[in-house]
Amino acid sequence: MATDDFFRARLDGMVDPRHPLAVLGRRMPWSQIEASLAPLFARKARMGKSREDADMFGPT
């Protein structure tokens, strides 16, 4: 594969599809993994508390 710019080459053209990690990546159930991990990374509403001693510029 000839290209004028290495950084514009497609990744699938640079990776050997027979490499064990590429094969494993195709066999992974990514949608199930994402569905099980998404709730753990969801934003949660947290009630913040203001602290006078935590302000690096002094009391405001």
Secondary structure, DSSP 8 states (H G I E B T S, - for coil): ---S-GGGS-HHHHS-TTSHHHHHHHHS-HHHHHHHHHHHHS---------GGG-TT---
